[in-house]
Amino acid sequence: MVKFLDLKAINDRFEPDLSKAIKRVLDSGWYLLGNEVEAFENEYGNFIGTKNCIGVANGLDALRLILKAYMQLGVMREGDEIIVPANTYIASILAITDNRLVPVLVEPDLNTYNIDPFLIEAKITGRTKGIMLVHLYGQNAMHPEIEYLVDHYNLKLIEDNAQACGAYYLADRTTLNSKDSTQHSKRTGSLGHAAGHSFYPGKNMGCLGDGGAVTTNDDELGSVIRALSNYGSNKKYINVFRGLNSRLDEIQAAVLRTKLIHLDEDNFRRNQIAQFYTRNIDNPQIILPCTSENFKFCTLDFKFSHVWHLYVIRNQQRDKLQQWLFENGIQTLIHYPIPPHKQMAYIEWNDLSFPVTEQIHHEVLSLPISPILSDTEVNRVVEIINHYHYA
């Protein structure tokens, strides 16, 4: 069986450094808000390209805390609107409603699965205070049109970077063919006013449990988020805000420091696998992810704009395809079977129609892609898919 994701094998690659990092924490006798968290925040902030990085308990909390901090600062208030993709994991939307803000759903582009930048402006009202940009499946969602809207309407741009750790946004087309296309680019997580990151075990850089971070160049915002994540306190027993308990612990920070060193290398391997799939899957019933050749508003170097957290194909008979692959030894997952507006959690939205989002959720299937997949396994996936046929 070609596993979708073998977390044990992935983590085994980091030994003995991983065990040494954990032992370093155990030997220190300090397990929260210590040297490992401080070091990771500095290293990850440098990697992303922001002045501030705050380790938190998980990716959802990262987004919740950003919005909560903006409300604390008076930038947003209850009932204000945040534009968000209709096609996203529900956490993006939960962060908005948890702060009693109003999500305004916008359809994605069918080619990229990310928010369609040209549908956003029509949804902007006098209550709109921000755009939550989700870099879904690992692909940068930033676009010059979004830059324009953020500036023109004085909006806050909040990135959900849970799936795109290490991806780049390259706005200058003149550098697309240069030897170093990252020279004039910025990493996702540094593009907006603040960004939430997830280190869930299955992410491109996962810890051994839950973990997350906020990155921002706004010192005041970062200071408030840091306090809010620690019971609203910057000094023990002095509580300035009504905060949360949402902290990255020392062991997870030490694990992440070990893995961060190898993140670009791992993303490069993911890119190799993705490009092999794209070039060699040849089945008219399968819709592949877009490439730079058919990316209709491509301002990016595709090589760097996607870190392939997921390699997502589409098929009108998705469930039958998934069963066929399983019977032939290929494990796949569906990201995601039910769109947020059809979930019971948002029952008031269940009658809304977002046809592009609904089509995506009915057709998508994620193939195995991880740095530990062997060439033999990758070839096997291609072989089985190319033999699939459903009349």
Secondary structure as a PSIPRED ss2 file (coil, helix, strand):
# PSIPRED VFORMAT (PSIPRED V4.0)

   1 M C   1.000  0.000  0.000
   2 V E   0.000  0.000  1.000
   3 K C   1.000  0.000  0.000
   4 F C   1.000  0.000  0.000
   5 L C   1.000  0.000  0.000
   6 D C   1.000  0.000  0.000
   7 L H   0.000  1.000  0.000
   8 K H   0.000  1.000  0.000
   9 A H   0.000  1.000  0.000
  10 I H   0.000  1.000  0.000
  11 N H   0.000  1.000  0.000
  12 D H   0.000  1.000  0.000
  13 R C   1.000  0.000  0.000
  14 F C   1.000  0.000  0.000
  15 E C   1.000  0.000  0.000
  16 P C   1.000  0.000  0.000
  17 D H   0.000  1.000  0.000
  18 L H   0.000  1.000  0.000
  19 S H   0.000  1.000  0.000
  20 K H   0.000  1.000  0.000
  21 A H   0.000  1.000  0.000
  22 I H   0.000  1.000  0.000
  23 K H   0.000  1.000  0.000
  24 R H   0.000  1.000  0.000
  25 V H   0.000  1.000  0.000
  26 L H   0.000  1.000  0.000
  27 D H   0.000  1.000  0.000
  28 S H   0.000  1.000  0.000
  29 G C   1.000  0.000  0.000
  30 W C   1.000  0.000  0.000
  31 Y C   1.000  0.000  0.000
  32 L E   0.000  0.000  1.000
  33 L C   1.000  0.000  0.000
  34 G C   1.000  0.000  0.000
  35 N H   0.000  1.000  0.000
  36 E H   0.000  1.000  0.000
  37 V H   0.000  1.000  0.000
  38 E H   0.000  1.000  0.000
  39 A H   0.000  1.000  0.000
  40 F H   0.000  1.000  0.000
  41 E H   0.000  1.000  0.000
  42 N H   0.000  1.000  0.000
  43 E H   0.000  1.000  0.000
  44 Y H   0.000  1.000  0.000
  45 G H   0.000  1.000  0.000
  46 N H   0.000  1.000  0.000
  47 F H   0.000  1.000  0.000
  48 I H   0.000  1.000  0.000
  49 G C   1.000  0.000  0.000
  50 T C   1.000  0.000  0.000
  51 K C   1.000  0.000  0.000
  52 N E   0.000  0.000  1.000
  53 C E   0.000  0.000  1.000
  54 I E   0.000  0.000  1.000
  55 G E   0.000  0.000  1.000
  56 V E   0.000  0.000  1.000
  57 A C   1.000  0.000  0.000
  58 N C   1.000  0.000  0.000
  59 G H   0.000  1.000  0.000
  60 L H   0.000  1.000  0.000
  61 D H   0.000  1.000  0.000
  62 A H   0.000  1.000  0.000
  63 L H   0.000  1.000  0.000
  64 R H   0.000  1.000  0.000
  65 L H   0.000  1.000  0.000
  66 I H   0.000  1.000  0.000
  67 L H   0.000  1.000  0.000
  68 K H   0.000  1.000  0.000
  69 A H   0.000  1.000  0.000
  70 Y H   0.000  1.000  0.000
  71 M H   0.000  1.000  0.000
  72 Q H   0.000  1.000  0.000
  73 L C   1.000  0.000  0.000
  74 G C   1.000  0.000  0.000
  75 V C   1.000  0.000  0.000
  76 M C   1.000  0.000  0.000
  77 R C   1.000  0.000  0.000
  78 E C   1.000  0.000  0.000
  79 G C   1.000  0.000  0.000
  80 D C   1.000  0.000  0.000
  81 E E   0.000  0.000  1.000
  82 I E   0.000  0.000  1.000
  83 I E   0.000  0.000  1.000
  84 V E   0.000  0.000  1.000
  85 P E   0.000  0.000  1.000
  86 A C   1.000  0.000  0.000
  87 N C   1.000  0.000  0.000
  88 T C   1.000  0.000  0.000
  89 Y C   1.000  0.000  0.000
  90 I H   0.000  1.000  0.000
  91 A H   0.000  1.000  0.000
  92 S H   0.000  1.000  0.000
  93 I H   0.000  1.000  0.000
  94 L H   0.000  1.000  0.000
  95 A H   0.000  1.000  0.000
  96 I H   0.000  1.000  0.000
  97 T H   0.000  1.000  0.000
  98 D H   0.000  1.000  0.000
  99 N C   1.000  0.000  0.000
 100 R C   1.000  0.000  0.000
 101 L C   1.000  0.000  0.000
 102 V E   0.000  0.000  1.000
 103 P E   0.000  0.000  1.000
 104 V E   0.000  0.000  1.000
 105 L E   0.000  0.000  1.000
 106 V E   0.000  0.000  1.000
 107 E C   1.000  0.000  0.000
 108 P E   0.000  0.000  1.000
 109 D C   1.000  0.000  0.000
 110 L C   1.000  0.000  0.000
 111 N C   1.000  0.000  0.000
 112 T C   1.000  0.000  0.000
 113 Y C   1.000  0.000  0.000
 114 N C   1.000  0.000  0.000
 115 I E   0.000  0.000  1.000
 116 D C   1.000  0.000  0.000
 117 P H   0.000  1.000  0.000
 118 F H   0.000  1.000  0.000
 119 L H   0.000  1.000  0.000
 120 I C   1.000  0.000  0.000
 121 E H   0.000  1.000  0.000
 122 A H   0.000  1.000  0.000
 123 K H   0.000  1.000  0.000
 124 I C   1.000  0.000  0.000
 125 T C   1.000  0.000  0.000
 126 G C   1.000  0.000  0.000
 127 R C   1.000  0.000  0.000
 128 T E   0.000  0.000  1.000
 129 K E   0.000  0.000  1.000
 130 G E   0.000  0.000  1.000
 131 I E   0.000  0.000  1.000
 132 M E   0.000  0.000  1.000
 133 L E   0.000  0.000  1.000
 134 V E   0.000  0.000  1.000
 135 H C   1.000  0.000  0.000
 136 L H   0.000  1.000  0.000
 137 Y H   0.000  1.000  0.000
 138 G H   0.000  1.000  0.000
 139 Q E   0.000  0.000  1.000
 140 N C   1.000  0.000  0.000
 141 A C   1.000  0.000  0.000
 142 M C   1.000  0.000  0.000
 143 H C   1.000  0.000  0.000
 144 P H   0.000  1.000  0.000
 145 E H   0.000  1.000  0.000
 146 I H   0.000  1.000  0.000
 147 E H   0.000  1.000  0.000
 148 Y H   0.000  1.000  0.000
 149 L H   0.000  1.000  0.000
 150 V H   0.000  1.000  0.000
 151 D H   0.000  1.000  0.000
 152 H H   0.000  1.000  0.000
 153 Y C   1.000  0.000  0.000
 154 N C   1.000  0.000  0.000
 155 L C   1.000  0.000  0.000
 156 K E   0.000  0.000  1.000
 157 L E   0.000  0.000  1.000
 158 I E   0.000  0.000  1.000
 159 E E   0.000  0.000  1.000
 160 D E   0.000  0.000  1.000
 161 N C   1.000  0.000  0.000
 162 A C   1.000  0.000  0.000
 163 Q C   1.000  0.000  0.000
 164 A C   1.000  0.000  0.000
 165 C C   1.000  0.000  0.000
 166 G C   1.000  0.000  0.000
 167 A C   1.000  0.000  0.000
 168 Y E   0.000  0.000  1.000
 169 Y E   0.000  0.000  1.000
 170 L C   1.000  0.000  0.000
 171 A C   1.000  0.000  0.000
 172 D C   1.000  0.000  0.000
 173 R H   0.000  1.000  0.000
 174 T H   0.000  1.000  0.000
 175 T H   0.000  1.000  0.000
 176 L C   1.000  0.000  0.000
 177 N C   1.000  0.000  0.000
 178 S C   1.000  0.000  0.000
 179 K C   1.000  0.000  0.000
 180 D C   1.000  0.000  0.000
 181 S C   1.000  0.000  0.000
 182 T C   1.000  0.000  0.000
 183 Q C   1.000  0.000  0.000
 184 H C   1.000  0.000  0.000
 185 S C   1.000  0.000  0.000
 186 K E   0.000  0.000  1.000
 187 R E   0.000  0.000  1.000
 188 T C   1.000  0.000  0.000
 189 G C   1.000  0.000  0.000
 190 S C   1.000  0.000  0.000
 191 L C   1.000  0.000  0.000
 192 G C   1.000  0.000  0.000
 193 H C   1.000  0.000  0.000
 194 A E   0.000  0.000  1.000
 195 A E   0.000  0.000  1.000
 196 G E   0.000  0.000  1.000
 197 H E   0.000  0.000  1.000
 198 S E   0.000  0.000  1.000
 199 F C   1.000  0.000  0.000
 200 Y C   1.000  0.000  0.000
 201 P C   1.000  0.000  0.000
 202 G C   1.000  0.000  0.000
 203 K C   1.000  0.000  0.000
 204 N C   1.000  0.000  0.000
 205 M C   1.000  0.000  0.000
 206 G C   1.000  0.000  0.000
 207 C C   1.000  0.000  0.000
 208 L C   1.000  0.000  0.000
 209 G C   1.000  0.000  0.000
 210 D C   1.000  0.000  0.000
 211 G C   1.000  0.000  0.000
 212 G E   0.000  0.000  1.000
 213 A E   0.000  0.000  1.000
 214 V E   0.000  0.000  1.000
 215 T E   0.000  0.000  1.000
 216 T E   0.000  0.000  1.000
 217 N C   1.000  0.000  0.000
 218 D C   1.000  0.000  0.000
 219 D H   0.000  1.000  0.000
 220 E H   0.000  1.000  0.000
 221 L H   0.000  1.000  0.000
 222 G H   0.000  1.000  0.000
 223 S H   0.000  1.000  0.000
 224 V H   0.000  1.000  0.000
 225 I H   0.000  1.000  0.000
 226 R H   0.000  1.000  0.000
 227 A H   0.000  1.000  0.000
 228 L H   0.000  1.000  0.000
 229 S C   1.000  0.000  0.000
 230 N E   0.000  0.000  1.000
 231 Y C   1.000  0.000  0.000
 232 G C   1.000  0.000  0.000
 233 S E   0.000  0.000  1.000
 234 N E   0.000  0.000  1.000
 235 K E   0.000  0.000  1.000
 236 K C   1.000  0.000  0.000
 237 Y C   1.000  0.000  0.000
 238 I E   0.000  0.000  1.000
 239 N E   0.000  0.000  1.000
 240 V C   1.000  0.000  0.000
 241 F C   1.000  0.000  0.000
 242 R C   1.000  0.000  0.000
 243 G C   1.000  0.000  0.000
 244 L C   1.000  0.000  0.000
 245 N E   0.000  0.000  1.000
 246 S C   1.000  0.000  0.000
 247 R C   1.000  0.000  0.000
 248 L C   1.000  0.000  0.000
 249 D E   0.000  0.000  1.000
 250 E H   0.000  1.000  0.000
 251 I H   0.000  1.000  0.000
 252 Q H   0.000  1.000  0.000
 253 A H   0.000  1.000  0.000
 254 A H   0.000  1.000  0.000
 255 V H   0.000  1.000  0.000
 256 L H   0.000  1.000  0.000
 257 R H   0.000  1.000  0.000
 258 T H   0.000  1.000  0.000
 259 K H   0.000  1.000  0.000
 260 L H   0.000  1.000  0.000
 261 I C   1.000  0.000  0.000
 262 H C   1.000  0.000  0.000
 263 L H   0.000  1.000  0.000
 264 D H   0.000  1.000  0.000
 265 E H   0.000  1.000  0.000
 266 D H   0.000  1.000  0.000
 267 N H   0.000  1.000  0.000
 268 F H   0.000  1.000  0.000
 269 R H   0.000  1.000  0.000
 270 R H   0.000  1.000  0.000
 271 N H   0.000  1.000  0.000
 272 Q H   0.000  1.000  0.000
 273 I H   0.000  1.000  0.000
 274 A H   0.000  1.000  0.000
 275 Q H   0.000  1.000  0.000
 276 F H   0.000  1.000  0.000
 277 Y H   0.000  1.000  0.000
 278 T H   0.000  1.000  0.000
 279 R H   0.000  1.000  0.000
 280 N H   0.000  1.000  0.000
 281 I C   1.000  0.000  0.000
 282 D C   1.000  0.000  0.000
 283 N C   1.000  0.000  0.000
 284 P C   1.000  0.000  0.000
 285 Q C   1.000  0.000  0.000
 286 I C   1.000  0.000  0.000
 287 I E   0.000  0.000  1.000
 288 L C   1.000  0.000  0.000
 289 P C   1.000  0.000  0.000
 290 C C   1.000  0.000  0.000
 291 T C   1.000  0.000  0.000
 292 S C   1.000  0.000  0.000
 293 E C   1.000  0.000  0.000
 294 N C   1.000  0.000  0.000
 295 F C   1.000  0.000  0.000
 296 K C   1.000  0.000  0.000
 297 F C   1.000  0.000  0.000
 298 C C   1.000  0.000  0.000
 299 T C   1.000  0.000  0.000
 300 L C   1.000  0.000  0.000
 301 D C   1.000  0.000  0.000
 302 F H   0.000  1.000  0.000
 303 K H   0.000  1.000  0.000
 304 F H   0.000  1.000  0.000
 305 S H   0.000  1.000  0.000
 306 H E   0.000  0.000  1.000
 307 V C   1.000  0.000  0.000
 308 W C   1.000  0.000  0.000
 309 H C   1.000  0.000  0.000
 310 L C   1.000  0.000  0.000
 311 Y E   0.000  0.000  1.000
 312 V E   0.000  0.000  1.000
 313 I E   0.000  0.000  1.000
 314 R E   0.000  0.000  1.000
 315 N C   1.000  0.000  0.000
 316 Q C   1.000  0.000  0.000
 317 Q C   1.000  0.000  0.000
 318 R H   0.000  1.000  0.000
 319 D H   0.000  1.000  0.000
 320 K H   0.000  1.000  0.000
 321 L H   0.000  1.000  0.000
 322 Q H   0.000  1.000  0.000
 323 Q H   0.000  1.000  0.000
 324 W H   0.000  1.000  0.000
 325 L H   0.000  1.000  0.000
 326 F H   0.000  1.000  0.000
 327 E H   0.000  1.000  0.000
 328 N C   1.000  0.000  0.000
 329 G C   1.000  0.000  0.000
 330 I E   0.000  0.000  1.000
 331 Q C   1.000  0.000  0.000
 332 T C   1.000  0.000  0.000
 333 L E   0.000  0.000  1.000
 334 I C   1.000  0.000  0.000
 335 H C   1.000  0.000  0.000
 336 Y C   1.000  0.000  0.000
 337 P C   1.000  0.000  0.000
 338 I C   1.000  0.000  0.000
 339 P C   1.000  0.000  0.000
 340 P H   0.000  1.000  0.000
 341 H H   0.000  1.000  0.000
 342 K H   0.000  1.000  0.000
 343 Q C   1.000  0.000  0.000
 344 M H   0.000  1.000  0.000
 345 A H   0.000  1.000  0.000
 346 Y H   0.000  1.000  0.000
 347 I H   0.000  1.000  0.000
 348 E H   0.000  1.000  0.000
 349 W H   0.000  1.000  0.000
 350 N C   1.000  0.000  0.000
 351 D C   1.000  0.000  0.000
 352 L C   1.000  0.000  0.000
 353 S C   1.000  0.000  0.000
 354 F C   1.000  0.000  0.000
 355 P H   0.000  1.000  0.000
 356 V H   0.000  1.000  0.000
 357 T H   0.000  1.000  0.000
 358 E H   0.000  1.000  0.000
 359 Q H   0.000  1.000  0.000
 360 I H   0.000  1.000  0.000
 361 H H   0.000  1.000  0.000
 362 H H   0.000  1.000  0.000
 363 E H   0.000  1.000  0.000
 364 V E   0.000  0.000  1.000
 365 L E   0.000  0.000  1.000
 366 S E   0.000  0.000  1.000
 367 L E   0.000  0.000  1.000
 368 P C   1.000  0.000  0.000
 369 I C   1.000  0.000  0.000
 370 S C   1.000  0.000  0.000
 371 P C   1.000  0.000  0.000
 372 I C   1.000  0.000  0.000
 373 L C   1.000  0.000  0.000
 374 S C   1.000  0.000  0.000
 375 D H   0.000  1.000  0.000
 376 T H   0.000  1.000  0.000
 377 E H   0.000  1.000  0.000
 378 V H   0.000  1.000  0.000
 379 N H   0.000  1.000  0.000
 380 R H   0.000  1.000  0.000
 381 V H   0.000  1.000  0.000
 382 V H   0.000  1.000  0.000
 383 E H   0.000  1.000  0.000
 384 I H   0.000  1.000  0.000
 385 I H   0.000  1.000  0.000
 386 N H   0.000  1.000  0.000
 387 H C   1.000  0.000  0.000
 388 Y C   1.000  0.000  0.000
 389 H C   1.000  0.000  0.000
 390 Y C   1.000  0.000  0.000
 391 A C   1.000  0.000  0.000
